[in-house]
Amino acid sequence: MGIILSVYGNYLMFEDLSQGDSEVNSEQNLIIETVLDPLEVQKGIYAVQIIDFEKASVTVSILDPSSTKIESPSVNVELFEGSFDVATSGTYTLLIENNGEQVKIFGVIGPDPADWKKSLDLISFIILAIGLIGMVGVAIYLITNRKKDAS
C-alpha cells in the first residue's frame, strides 16, 4: 500500500510540470515553457540538473509572460532548485544558457504542488516504515518461537 501511494503521490506532484532536456552549448539554449495562472497557484518551481557539471558555465533565467526576467540565479551546483512568484497569468519560461563546453542538461518548470499532494509523500513513507517495522517484529517473533519449540 505504501509503495502504491508513493508512486501515485509522485505522479500527482510531477504531472503538471513541463520538462525538457538537451545538449546545451554557446549556440544552443534549452527553453522550457509552462502556462501558470495566479488564481490557481501563487508559486512556481523549477529545477535544473547538469549532467557533466565540470564543463559547464550555466546561466538560468525565469521569464514571466511579458518576457521580463524575474529570477536569474547563478548555478554552481549539479542540481539546482528554485521557486518564483506567479504574478500574472500566461506562459512562464525557463531559459538555460551555457557558455562553456557542450553539456547535457535536464530542466523542469511548473506550479508548486498543493500541500495535500506533498503530504502523500510523507504518508506513504510512514506506511512503508510501519510495514517494515511490522515485518521485523514478525520475523523476531517467529525466530523466538522457533527456538522455544526446538528446546
PyMOL commands that set and color helices and strands:
alter all, ss='L'
color gray80, all
select helices_A, chain A and resi 2-14+53-55+115-150
alter helices_A, ss='H'
color red, helices_A
select strands_A, chain A and resi 18-24+30-36+43-50+58-63+69-71+79-85+90-98+103-111
alter strands_A, ss='S'
color yellow, strands_A
deselect
rebuild
show_as cartoon
